[in-house]
Amino acid sequence: MGATEVLKEKAGLAKKPMTILQLLESLKPQVALALPKHLQPERMIRIALTSLRTNPKLMDCDPQSILASIMLASQLGLEPGVMGQCFLVPYKGICTLIPGWQGLLDLVNRAGKATAWTGAVYQGDDFEWQLGDTPKLTHRPCGEEDKMTHAYAVARSFNSPYPIIEVWPLAKLIRHRDKYNKVGDRHYSYNNFEMYSRKVALLQTLKYIPRSVELATAYNLDAAAEVGQQRMQINDVKEIIEGSMSFEPQAQLAEPEKKGPVSVPAEPRESEVSLADFGRLMKLAKEHNIVEDDVLIYAQETYKVETVRDLSKAQFGELEAWVTSEK
């Protein structure tokens, strides 16, 4: 600290760094701009503060990732920790925003293009399902909710006579969890396996229904969190959120108290397509009257990838050029 800063501090003129709790309170105007009409900024800030207080490890996370997660949750209209809509989860010093299955269903219904639901099957239930050209599923719960055997999800576009059905047996669900789990037995599935299982099945059906920008963003947030690559900053949220939002804090943010060595996540590879890139692409597609599914199909057929985020930077640039060239 220089001599001038020391004098200012002694004279009481220096601005003290804001804590994350103070900064959240100062964010109410920006949160109000991001929130859909059915939510109030005071409630969102209060819920965010509750999440931070109930999970002290969040306070050790990068402050920018906390703010970015809360701002993006506000834009999506999902309340952290409320009825399983979404969750703020610390991972290697980074706050990650993870949509819950109930939040995903809310976004599906709000989009107004499809409907979806999920369920869990237990030993003793009457359960039948089939795929093919006339898919159907029948589930009549009649057993004890003791041993789960399957999780399923059903989605139906309003312009389609047939549903999209996804059924995962218990062994497949466990293999999926063990393959992608990055936090060991701290993964939430160990305490609530049914909720985890229903969400996994639901995410598979969401690949095949019309999606709003908000639902597509939530889908990709979950995918990035699953593999430990969700490293959002405030500038990323500016790109993801449709339209422009100013975020210029007037005070310096205090560093979180360090309680020991902090694991610094590795920088993402240059070839990765970030959530901000994806948000920008979806905005361009909307401006050119192209539905998201058409963008995904074009990317899959042209580059032989599963999702847009599997593209290299060069391929993503070509995809953007294709979107802007379409009439």
C-alpha positions as CSV (number, residue, x, y, z in Angstrom):
1,M,0.0,0.0,0.0
2,G,1.4,3.4,-1.0
3,A,1.8,6.4,1.2
4,T,-1.3,8.1,-0.2
5,E,-3.5,5.0,0.4
6,V,-2.1,4.8,4.0
7,L,-3.0,8.5,4.7
8,K,-6.5,8.0,3.2
9,E,-7.1,5.0,5.3
10,K,-6.0,6.8,8.5
11,A,-8.2,9.8,7.6
12,G,-11.2,7.5,6.9
13,L,-11.3,8.5,3.2
14,A,-10.3,5.2,1.7
15,K,-13.1,3.0,0.4
16,K,-13.3,-0.3,2.2
17,P,-13.6,-3.4,0.0
18,M,-17.2,-4.7,-0.1
19,T,-17.8,-8.2,1.1
20,I,-19.8,-10.6,-1.0
21,L,-22.8,-10.1,1.2
22,Q,-22.7,-6.3,0.8
23,L,-22.2,-6.6,-2.9
24,L,-25.2,-8.8,-3.3
25,E,-27.4,-6.2,-1.6
26,S,-26.0,-3.5,-4.0
27,L,-26.9,-5.8,-6.9
28,K,-30.7,-5.4,-6.5
29,P,-31.2,-3.0,-9.4
30,Q,-29.3,-5.3,-11.8
31,V,-31.1,-8.4,-10.5
32,A,-34.5,-6.6,-10.9
33,L,-33.6,-6.0,-14.6
34,A,-32.8,-9.7,-15.1
35,L,-35.7,-11.3,-13.2
36,P,-38.9,-12.3,-15.0
37,K,-42.1,-10.6,-13.8
38,H,-43.2,-13.3,-11.4
39,L,-40.1,-12.9,-9.1
40,Q,-39.1,-9.9,-6.9
41,P,-35.4,-8.8,-6.5
42,E,-35.7,-8.7,-2.7
43,R,-36.7,-12.3,-2.6
44,M,-33.9,-13.4,-5.0
45,I,-31.2,-11.6,-3.0
46,R,-32.6,-13.1,0.3
47,I,-32.6,-16.6,-1.2
48,A,-29.0,-16.1,-2.4
49,L,-27.9,-14.9,1.0
50,T,-29.5,-17.9,2.6
51,S,-27.7,-20.3,0.2
52,L,-24.4,-18.6,1.1
53,R,-25.0,-18.8,4.9
54,T,-26.2,-22.5,4.8
55,N,-23.2,-23.6,2.8
56,P,-20.1,-21.8,4.2
57,K,-17.8,-23.3,1.5
58,L,-19.5,-21.0,-1.0
59,M,-18.0,-18.1,0.8
60,D,-14.5,-19.4,-0.1
61,C,-15.4,-19.5,-3.8
62,D,-14.3,-16.9,-6.4
63,P,-16.6,-14.0,-5.8
64,Q,-17.1,-13.4,-9.5
65,S,-18.4,-16.9,-10.0
66,I,-20.9,-16.4,-7.1
67,L,-22.2,-13.2,-8.6
68,A,-22.3,-14.7,-12.1
69,S,-24.3,-17.7,-10.9
70,I,-26.8,-15.6,-9.0
71,M,-27.3,-13.2,-11.9
72,L,-27.8,-16.1,-14.4
73,A,-30.2,-17.8,-12.0
74,S,-32.1,-14.6,-11.9
75,Q,-32.3,-14.4,-15.7
76,L,-33.5,-18.0,-15.9
77,G,-36.1,-17.3,-13.2
78,L,-34.8,-20.1,-11.0
79,E,-34.5,-19.7,-7.2
80,P,-31.4,-21.4,-5.7
81,G,-32.3,-24.1,-3.1
82,V,-36.1,-23.5,-3.5
83,M,-38.1,-26.6,-4.4
84,G,-35.2,-28.1,-6.2
85,Q,-35.2,-25.4,-8.9
86,C,-31.4,-24.9,-8.9
87,F,-28.4,-25.1,-6.6
88,L,-25.3,-23.2,-5.9
89,V,-22.5,-25.8,-5.5
90,P,-18.8,-25.1,-4.7
91,Y,-16.3,-26.9,-6.8
92,K,-12.6,-26.3,-6.6
93,G,-13.0,-22.7,-5.5
94,I,-15.6,-22.0,-8.1
95,C,-19.4,-21.5,-7.5
96,T,-21.3,-23.5,-10.1
97,L,-25.0,-23.1,-10.9
98,I,-26.7,-26.5,-11.3
99,P,-30.3,-26.6,-12.5
100,G,-32.5,-29.1,-10.7
101,W,-35.1,-31.3,-12.5
102,Q,-38.0,-29.2,-11.2
103,G,-36.3,-26.1,-12.5
104,L,-35.9,-27.7,-15.9
105,L,-39.5,-28.7,-16.0
106,D,-40.5,-25.2,-15.1
107,L,-38.5,-23.8,-18.0
108,V,-40.1,-26.4,-20.3
109,N,-43.6,-25.3,-19.3
110,R,-42.7,-21.6,-19.5
111,A,-41.4,-22.0,-23.0
112,G,-44.9,-23.1,-24.0
113,K,-43.7,-25.5,-26.8
114,A,-43.8,-28.8,-25.0
115,T,-44.5,-30.5,-21.7
116,A,-42.5,-33.1,-19.7
117,W,-42.5,-35.1,-16.5
118,T,-40.4,-37.6,-14.7
119,G,-40.9,-40.6,-12.4
120,A,-39.1,-43.3,-10.4
121,V,-40.0,-46.9,-10.5
122,Y,-39.7,-49.1,-7.4
123,Q,-39.7,-52.9,-6.9
124,G,-43.3,-54.1,-7.0
125,D,-44.7,-51.3,-9.3
126,D,-46.6,-52.2,-12.4
127,F,-44.4,-50.7,-15.1
128,E,-44.5,-51.3,-18.9
129,W,-42.9,-49.3,-21.7
130,Q,-42.0,-49.6,-25.3
131,L,-40.3,-47.5,-28.0
132,G,-40.6,-47.8,-31.8
133,D,-43.1,-45.9,-34.0
134,T,-45.8,-45.9,-31.2
135,P,-43.9,-45.3,-28.0
136,K,-45.8,-45.5,-24.7
137,L,-45.2,-45.9,-21.0
138,T,-47.5,-47.1,-18.2
139,H,-46.5,-46.8,-14.6
140,R,-48.8,-47.8,-11.7
141,P,-47.1,-47.4,-8.3
142,C,-48.1,-50.2,-6.0
143,G,-44.9,-51.3,-4.3
144,E,-43.0,-49.9,-1.3
145,E,-40.6,-47.1,-2.1
146,D,-37.7,-49.1,-0.9
147,K,-35.7,-50.4,-3.8
148,M,-35.6,-48.2,-7.0
149,T,-35.3,-50.1,-10.3
150,H,-35.7,-47.4,-13.0
151,A,-36.0,-43.7,-13.6
152,Y,-37.9,-42.3,-16.6
153,A,-38.9,-39.1,-18.3
154,V,-41.5,-38.4,-20.9
155,A,-41.6,-35.3,-23.0
156,R,-44.2,-34.3,-25.6
157,S,-44.1,-31.5,-28.1
158,F,-47.4,-29.8,-28.6
159,N,-47.3,-30.4,-32.4
160,S,-46.4,-34.1,-32.0
161,P,-48.9,-37.0,-31.5
162,Y,-46.2,-39.2,-29.9
163,P,-44.1,-38.7,-26.7
164,I,-40.4,-39.0,-26.3
165,I,-39.6,-41.6,-23.7
166,E,-36.4,-42.2,-21.8
167,V,-36.0,-45.1,-19.3
168,W,-32.8,-45.8,-17.4
169,P,-32.4,-48.9,-15.2
170,L,-30.6,-48.6,-11.9
171,A,-27.3,-50.0,-13.1
172,K,-27.1,-47.5,-16.0
173,L,-27.8,-44.6,-13.6
174,I,-25.0,-45.7,-11.3
175,R,-22.5,-46.1,-14.1
176,H,-23.4,-42.6,-15.4
177,R,-22.9,-41.1,-11.9
178,D,-19.6,-42.8,-11.4
179,K,-18.3,-41.8,-14.8
180,Y,-19.0,-38.1,-14.4
181,N,-18.9,-37.5,-10.7
182,K,-16.0,-35.2,-9.8
183,V,-16.6,-34.8,-6.0
184,G,-16.8,-38.4,-4.7
185,D,-19.3,-39.2,-2.0
186,R,-20.0,-35.4,-1.6
187,H,-22.1,-35.7,-4.8
188,Y,-25.8,-34.9,-4.1
189,S,-26.9,-38.2,-5.6
190,Y,-25.6,-40.0,-2.5
191,N,-28.2,-38.3,-0.4
192,N,-31.0,-38.1,-2.9
193,F,-30.5,-40.7,-5.6
194,E,-34.1,-40.5,-6.9
195,M,-33.9,-36.8,-7.7
196,Y,-30.6,-37.3,-9.4
197,S,-31.9,-40.2,-11.5
198,R,-35.1,-38.4,-12.6
199,K,-33.0,-35.4,-13.7
200,V,-30.6,-37.6,-15.8
201,A,-33.5,-39.2,-17.6
202,L,-35.2,-35.8,-18.1
203,L,-32.1,-34.3,-19.7
204,Q,-32.1,-37.0,-22.4
205,T,-35.6,-36.1,-23.5
206,L,-34.9,-32.4,-23.6
207,K,-32.5,-33.1,-26.5
208,Y,-35.5,-33.7,-28.8
209,I,-38.1,-31.0,-28.0
210,P,-38.2,-27.4,-29.0
211,R,-36.2,-25.3,-26.5
212,S,-36.2,-21.7,-25.5
213,V,-33.0,-19.8,-25.1
214,E,-33.4,-20.1,-21.3
215,L,-34.0,-23.9,-21.4
216,A,-31.0,-24.3,-23.7
217,T,-28.8,-22.3,-21.4
218,A,-29.9,-24.4,-18.4
219,Y,-29.2,-27.6,-20.3
220,N,-25.7,-26.5,-21.2
221,L,-25.1,-25.2,-17.6
222,D,-25.8,-28.7,-16.3
223,A,-23.6,-30.3,-18.9
224,A,-20.7,-28.0,-18.1
225,A,-21.1,-28.5,-14.4
226,E,-21.2,-32.3,-14.9
227,V,-17.7,-32.4,-16.2
228,G,-16.3,-29.6,-14.0
229,Q,-16.0,-27.0,-16.7
230,Q,-18.5,-24.3,-15.6
231,R,-16.3,-21.3,-14.8
232,M,-18.6,-18.3,-15.2
233,Q,-17.6,-14.7,-14.7
234,I,-19.8,-11.6,-14.8
235,N,-18.7,-10.9,-18.4
236,D,-19.9,-14.4,-19.4
237,V,-23.3,-13.6,-18.1
238,K,-23.5,-10.4,-20.1
239,E,-23.0,-12.5,-23.2
240,I,-25.4,-15.3,-22.1
241,I,-28.2,-12.9,-21.1
242,E,-30.2,-11.7,-24.1
243,G,-29.8,-8.0,-24.4
244,S,-27.4,-5.7,-22.6
245,M,-26.9,-5.4,-18.9
246,S,-24.5,-3.0,-17.3
247,F,-22.5,-4.3,-14.3
248,E,-20.0,-1.8,-13.1
249,P,-19.5,-2.1,-9.3
250,Q,-18.3,1.1,-7.7
251,A,-16.3,-0.5,-5.0
252,Q,-13.5,-3.1,-4.9
253,L,-14.6,-6.6,-4.0
254,A,-12.9,-8.0,-0.9
255,E,-11.1,-11.3,-1.3
256,P,-12.7,-14.2,0.5
257,E,-10.9,-15.3,3.7
258,K,-8.4,-18.0,3.0
259,K,-8.6,-20.9,5.4
260,G,-5.9,-23.0,3.7
261,P,-4.4,-23.8,0.3
262,V,-6.9,-23.0,-2.5
263,S,-7.1,-25.3,-5.5
264,V,-6.9,-23.1,-8.6
265,P,-8.8,-24.6,-11.6
266,A,-6.9,-25.1,-14.8
267,E,-7.6,-22.6,-17.6
268,P,-10.1,-23.9,-20.1
269,R,-8.6,-25.1,-23.4
270,E,-8.6,-22.6,-26.3
271,S,-10.7,-24.9,-28.4
272,E,-13.6,-25.1,-26.0
273,V,-16.8,-23.3,-26.7
274,S,-17.9,-21.4,-23.6
275,L,-21.4,-20.8,-22.3
276,A,-20.9,-17.2,-23.4
277,D,-20.2,-18.3,-26.9
278,F,-23.3,-20.5,-26.9
279,G,-25.5,-17.7,-25.6
280,R,-24.2,-15.4,-28.3
281,L,-24.9,-18.0,-31.0
282,M,-28.5,-18.6,-29.7
283,K,-29.1,-14.8,-29.8
284,L,-27.9,-14.7,-33.4
285,A,-30.1,-17.6,-34.3
286,K,-33.1,-15.9,-32.9
287,E,-32.3,-12.7,-34.7
288,H,-32.2,-14.6,-38.0
289,N,-35.4,-16.6,-37.2
290,I,-33.6,-19.9,-36.9
291,V,-34.7,-22.4,-34.2
292,E,-32.1,-23.9,-31.9
293,D,-32.8,-27.4,-33.1
294,D,-31.9,-26.5,-36.7
295,V,-28.5,-25.1,-35.5
296,L,-27.8,-28.3,-33.5
297,I,-28.8,-30.5,-36.4
298,Y,-26.6,-28.5,-38.8
299,A,-23.6,-28.8,-36.4
300,Q,-24.2,-32.6,-35.9
301,E,-24.4,-33.3,-39.6
302,T,-21.6,-31.0,-40.7
303,Y,-19.0,-31.7,-37.9
304,K,-20.2,-35.1,-36.5
305,V,-20.5,-33.8,-33.0
306,E,-23.1,-34.4,-30.3
307,T,-23.5,-30.8,-29.1
308,V,-22.4,-27.3,-30.2
309,R,-20.0,-27.2,-27.3
310,D,-18.0,-30.1,-28.8
311,L,-16.9,-27.9,-31.7
312,S,-13.5,-26.3,-31.9
313,K,-13.2,-22.6,-32.0
314,A,-12.6,-22.6,-35.8
315,Q,-15.7,-24.8,-36.3
316,F,-17.8,-22.6,-34.0
317,G,-16.8,-19.6,-36.1
318,E,-17.9,-21.4,-39.2
319,L,-21.2,-22.2,-37.5
320,E,-21.7,-18.6,-36.6
321,A,-21.1,-17.6,-40.2
322,W,-23.7,-20.1,-41.3
323,V,-26.3,-18.7,-38.9
324,T,-25.7,-15.1,-40.0
325,S,-25.8,-16.1,-43.7
326,E,-29.2,-17.7,-43.4
327,K,-32.2,-15.6,-44.6
